Amino acid sequence: MDPQVRATPFFGERFHRDPAAVYRRLRHDHGPVAPVQLEGGVTAWCVLGYREVHHVVGNPELFSRDPRRWNRWHRVPECWSLRPYVEPRPSALLSDGEDHRARGHVVREALATVDLVELAAAVERISDTLIDRFAARGSADLVVEYTHQVPLLAMAQVYGLPDDDAPMLTHDVALTGQEGEEAVRAHERTVARMLRLVRERREDPAEDLVSNLVQHPVGFADEEVATDLFLVLGRAHLTTSDWMGNALRLMLTEPRFALGLAGGRSSVAHALNEVLWEDTPTQNHVGRWATRDVQLGGQTVRRGDLLVLCLAAANADPQVRPRGHEGATGNHAHLAFSHGEHGCPHAAQEIARTITTTGIEVLLDRLPDTTLDVEPGDLTWRPSVLMRGLTSLPVTFSPH
């Protein structure tokens, strides 16, 4: 593939300000599969169509998860911010076929050991502690002080990490989803901390997810466990915090969700589901490679070409959703968690849902008269091709 001349920039201010407009333009100009240029001059095919995304994730023999197949590694900058997500290395999540099924099963088993009742109780304690810090002020930035804290603190408990690690991990994991060289450094620090944790559990096992992986008979190498722990933590923290923040933004700006702020619990579930359709936290997934030349969405994809799965555009595909957000309530056919054998495991989805639902419900119970402190149009989004989340969510409420 050589779409260098006609590839649409998939980064920068225009993209981050209104990615949906970029997706619409790509669909108009190219159809369901379009050539794009990622940060650093890296070219790829962006899969925008709902059916085409389903086809890619449902045919791993044609579209591999193994980054060693990439035909353009020689053109990838060393400091590329997305490199940590595609670097070839031992990992259950970056493998194919029987190897993925066997090792991925171990990760799913470990995630399934998380007690959701205990997790909800832990999230309630975490949420109350965070709210106590700003409740008396009558104002807060819910992204900085709340939604970007709750998931990481909850996952730290799932991993058995000490509370002292949480501030730096929160900072670094958030950076890994952004652009620039600092994202690479943040990734290196996070994986190094995961590797130390794995070695600690080798020496001193505990009742936690990490120990389950370390002690499993499959026999993961320390580096492999550390890589998978980073990928799970990154997805859990970034997607869950943005899911929570985007849902709160929706509830604070849409009159349809006003009851949620007055204690209507059903509105929380409806807002969370609508966000997965309309403002899904995982906008794009970078990481499929064609195993042979193939026709996809009217384009000739060459062997070794990189594909970016645009989950946000697929959710908005007019071929499957001609009336926009209508019908989103109760409809769970979105692609926010991807699909197929490399999709987000059910146990991980339930962990994320428990964290987001509990975190929002505690906030609304404690601060029911919360209102947005700026105009909705003044809210800004974090610069990331992967994620869709706010940089801040300033609110006011009655001091407690």
Secondary structure, 3 states (H helix, E strand, C coil): CCCCCCCEECCHHHHHHCHHHHHHHHHHHHCCEEEEEEHHHEEEEEECCHHHHHHHHCCCCCEECCHHHCCCHHHCCCCCCCHHHHCCCCCCCCCCHHHHHHHHHHHHHHHHCCCHHHHHHHHHHHHHHHHHHHHHHCEEEHHHHHHCCHHHHHHHHHHCCCHHHHHHHHHHHHHHCCCCHHHHHHHHHHHHHHHHHHHHHHHCCCCCHHHHHHCCCCCCCHHHHHHHHHHHHHHHHHHHHHHHHHHHHHHHHCHHHHHHHCCCHHHHHHHHHHHHHHCCCECEEEEEEECCCEEECCEEECCCCEEEEEHHHHHCCCCCCCCCCCCCCCCCCCCCCCCCCCCCCHHHHHHHHHHHHHHHHHHHHHCCCCEECCCHHHCCECCCCCECCECCCEEECCCC
